[in-house]
C-alpha cells in the first residue's frame, strides 16, 4: 500500500502532459483486455466508465481505470474520446 501511495503521489505531481500520457497508456492497456475493434473497445470502456463506482476493484480493467483516475485527470467518458486515444499514434511528439 505504501508503494502504491508513493507512486500515486509522484504521478500527481507530474506536469499535465505527462499525466495525460500515463492515463492514455493505462486506458490503452485496459482496452487491450477487451475483444473487438477499436470502436467496439471504446464503446465498452465508455460503458464501464459510466457504470464504474470509481473504486479499485479486483477486475483487471477496473483496476487499470482506477490507476488512470489516480492521475488527477478526468477519465474520458465518451466513446469518441476513448476511440481517439486508442487509435492515436503514441510515437508522435506532444
C-alpha positions as CSV (number, residue, x, y, z in Angstrom):
1,X,0.0,0.0,0.0
2,X,2.8,2.4,0.8
3,X,4.5,1.9,-2.6
4,X,1.1,2.4,-4.3
5,X,0.6,5.6,-2.4
6,X,4.0,6.8,-3.2
7,X,3.5,6.1,-6.9
8,X,0.2,8.0,-6.9
9,X,1.8,11.0,-5.2
10,X,4.7,11.0,-7.7
11,X,2.3,10.8,-10.7
12,X,0.1,13.6,-9.3
13,X,3.0,16.0,-9.2
14,X,4.0,15.5,-12.8
15,X,3.1,18.1,-15.4
16,X,-0.3,17.6,-17.0
17,X,1.1,16.4,-20.4
18,X,3.0,13.6,-18.6
19,X,-0.1,12.6,-16.5
20,X,-2.2,12.6,-19.7
21,X,0.4,10.2,-21.4
22,X,0.2,7.9,-18.4
23,X,-3.6,8.0,-18.3
24,X,-3.9,7.3,-22.0
25,X,-1.4,4.4,-21.7
26,X,-3.5,2.8,-18.9
27,X,-6.7,3.3,-21.0
28,X,-5.0,1.5,-23.9
29,X,-3.9,-1.3,-21.7
30,X,-7.5,-1.7,-20.4
31,X,-8.7,-1.7,-24.0
32,X,-6.2,-4.4,-24.9
33,X,-8.0,-6.7,-22.4
34,X,-11.3,-6.4,-24.3
35,X,-12.4,-8.1,-27.5
36,X,-13.5,-6.3,-30.7
37,X,-12.5,-3.5,-33.0
38,X,-11.1,-0.3,-31.6
39,X,-14.5,1.3,-31.8
40,X,-16.1,-1.6,-30.0
41,X,-13.5,-1.4,-27.3
42,X,-14.1,2.3,-27.0
43,X,-17.8,1.7,-26.6
44,X,-17.2,-1.0,-24.0
45,X,-14.8,1.2,-22.0
46,X,-17.1,4.2,-22.1
47,X,-19.9,2.0,-20.7
48,X,-17.6,0.6,-18.0
49,X,-16.5,4.1,-17.0
50,X,-20.1,5.4,-16.8
51,X,-21.2,2.5,-14.5
52,X,-18.0,2.3,-12.5
53,X,-18.0,3.5,-8.9
54,X,-14.5,4.9,-9.0
55,X,-13.1,2.4,-6.5
56,X,-10.3,0.0,-7.0
57,X,-11.5,-3.5,-7.9
58,X,-10.2,-7.0,-8.5
59,X,-11.4,-6.7,-12.1
60,X,-8.2,-6.0,-14.1
61,X,-10.0,-3.5,-16.4
62,X,-11.4,-1.5,-13.5
63,X,-8.0,-1.7,-11.7
64,X,-6.4,-0.1,-14.7
65,X,-9.1,2.6,-14.8
66,X,-8.6,3.2,-11.1
67,X,-4.9,3.8,-11.8
68,X,-5.8,6.1,-14.7
69,X,-8.1,8.1,-12.4
70,X,-5.2,8.5,-10.0
71,X,-3.5,10.8,-12.5
72,X,-5.9,13.5,-11.3
73,X,-7.3,13.9,-14.8
74,X,-10.9,13.3,-15.5
75,X,-11.4,9.9,-17.3
76,X,-12.9,10.2,-20.8
77,X,-16.5,9.2,-20.8
78,X,-17.4,9.3,-24.5
79,X,-16.8,6.5,-26.9
80,X,-15.4,9.1,-29.4
81,X,-12.8,10.4,-27.0
82,X,-11.7,6.9,-26.0
83,X,-11.5,5.9,-29.6
84,X,-9.2,8.8,-30.4
85,X,-7.0,7.6,-27.5
86,X,-7.0,4.0,-28.8
87,X,-6.2,5.0,-32.4
88,X,-3.7,7.8,-31.8
89,X,-0.1,7.4,-32.8
90,X,1.7,7.1,-29.4
91,X,5.0,7.8,-31.0
92,X,4.2,11.4,-32.1
93,X,5.6,14.3,-30.0
94,X,3.1,16.2,-28.0
